Amino acid sequence: MKTLLYGEKTWTLYRLAEDYVNLSEDKELERIKMKKLRELLSKGKEPTEQRVESTVKELNEKDFDAFIGKADKPVLVDFWAEWCMPCLVMAPIVESLAKKYAGKALFAKVNVDENPGLAMRFGIYGIPTFIIFVNGKEVRRIVGAVGKAGLEAELSKFIA
């Protein structure tokens, strides 16, 4: 087995790999890596683009029914989780659609890990899942990372 010299200590590649595995199992490190990934994904592709306050409301089990029930426009709800890569890919797309359709539709997201009751209530078995509500009732469900065109095509059916 090859060895690497580091100062006065000699480490084997096996030991380095073992250390790497132990680091990747560190939940705090994973949380930090996921946070950084979300930040990078949310910045968009244009470095000159100005950051605008999010137009996607974070909902929980306490405020979900009130938000959906009072909505006078179609509501697209993104059911997601922090560890879900397809969810992280779709997040900037949802933000983009929220800006594009501001005043015509409302946008919200529900973290299924933090709100398991809502996930169970709506039968969320795969994420990301997008549900469109009109007048407080579910009218369409889209499962998976369908991209901007796919999500926009479904949403546009309910926008006057």
C-alpha positions in Angstrom: 0.0 0.0 0.0 1.3 3.5 -0.9 2.0 5.9 1.9 1.9 9.7 2.0 4.4 11.7 4.1 2.9 14.6 6.0 5.3 16.4 8.3 6.6 13.8 10.8 3.5 11.6 10.4 3.1 8.9 7.9 -0.4 8.1 6.8 -1.6 5.3 4.5 -4.1 6.0 1.8 -6.4 3.5 3.7 -6.3 5.7 6.8 -7.0 8.8 4.8 -10.0 7.1 3.1 -11.2 6.0 6.5 -11.0 9.5 7.9 -12.9 10.8 4.9 -15.7 8.3 5.5 -15.9 9.3 9.1 -16.0 13.0 8.2 -18.9 12.4 5.7 -20.9 10.7 8.4 -20.7 13.9 10.5 -24.2 15.3 10.5 -23.1 18.8 11.2 -20.7 18.7 8.3 -23.3 17.3 6.0 -25.7 20.1 7.1 -23.1 22.7 6.3 -22.4 21.1 2.9 -26.1 21.0 2.0 -26.5 24.7 3.1 -23.6 25.7 0.9 -25.1 23.7 -2.0 -28.5 25.4 -1.6 -26.7 28.8 -1.5 -24.9 28.1 -4.7 -28.0 26.8 -6.5 -30.1 29.8 -5.4 -27.6 32.3 -6.7 -28.7 31.7 -10.3 -26.5 31.7 -13.4 -26.2 35.5 -13.9 -23.6 37.0 -11.5 -25.1 40.5 -12.1 -28.6 39.4 -11.2 -29.8 41.2 -8.1 -31.1 39.1 -5.3 -34.7 39.7 -4.5 -36.6 38.7 -1.3 -38.1 35.2 -1.8 -41.7 35.2 -3.0 -42.2 31.6 -2.0 -43.8 31.3 1.5 -42.6 28.6 3.8 -45.6 26.8 5.3 -45.9 24.5 8.2 -48.7 22.4 9.8 -50.0 25.4 11.8 -50.4 27.9 8.9 -51.0 25.6 5.9 -54.8 25.5 5.9 -55.2 29.2 6.6 -52.8 30.1 3.7 -54.5 27.7 1.2 -58.0 28.5 2.4 -57.6 32.3 2.1 -55.9 32.2 -1.3 -57.8 34.0 -4.1 -55.4 32.7 -6.7 -54.0 29.3 -7.6 -51.4 28.1 -5.2 -48.4 25.9 -6.1 -47.0 24.1 -3.1 -43.6 22.5 -3.3 -43.2 19.5 -0.9 -39.4 19.0 -0.5 -36.6 18.1 1.9 -33.1 19.5 2.5 -31.3 16.2 1.6 -33.2 15.8 -1.7 -31.0 16.7 -4.7 -33.9 16.9 -7.2 -35.7 19.2 -4.7 -32.6 21.5 -4.6 -32.5 21.6 -8.4 -36.2 22.6 -8.6 -36.0 25.2 -5.8 -34.6 28.0 -8.1 -37.1 27.1 -10.7 -40.0 27.6 -8.3 -38.5 30.9 -7.2 -38.2 32.0 -10.9 -41.9 31.0 -11.5 -43.0 32.8 -8.4 -41.4 36.0 -9.7 -42.8 35.6 -13.2 -46.3 34.9 -12.0 -46.4 37.3 -9.1 -49.9 38.6 -8.7 -51.4 35.8 -10.8 -50.5 32.8 -8.5 -49.1 32.1 -5.0 -46.2 29.9 -4.3 -45.3 28.0 -1.1 -43.1 25.2 0.1 -43.4 22.6 2.8 -40.4 20.8 4.3 -41.7 17.2 4.6 -39.1 16.3 7.3 -40.3 19.2 9.5 -44.0 18.7 8.7 -44.6 14.9 8.5 -48.3 15.4 9.2 -48.8 17.4 6.0 -46.8 14.8 4.1 -49.0 12.0 5.4 -52.2 14.0 4.9 -51.4 14.6 1.2 -49.9 11.2 0.5 -46.5 12.5 -0.3 -44.4 9.4 -1.1 -41.8 10.9 -3.4 -40.2 14.3 -3.5 -40.2 16.8 -5.0 -44.0 16.8 -5.2 -45.9 19.9 -6.4 -49.6 20.3 -5.7 -51.6 23.0 -7.3 -54.6 24.2 -5.2 -57.5 26.3 -6.6 -60.2 27.5 -4.1 -58.5 25.4 -1.4 -58.9 22.2 -3.4 -56.1 20.1 -5.0 -56.5 20.3 -8.8 -53.2 18.9 -10.0 -50.2 16.9 -8.7 -46.8 16.8 -10.3 -44.1 14.4 -8.9 -40.4 14.7 -9.7 -38.0 17.2 -11.1 -40.0 18.0 -14.2 -38.0 21.2 -15.0 -39.3 24.7 -15.6 -41.2 24.0 -18.8 -43.1 21.0 -17.2 -44.0 22.9 -14.1 -45.0 26.0 -15.9 -47.1 24.1 -18.4 -49.2 22.6 -15.6 -49.5 25.8 -13.6 -50.5 27.9 -16.7 -53.7 25.7 -17.0 -55.0 27.4 -13.9 -54.0 31.0 -14.3 -56.6 33.3 -15.8 
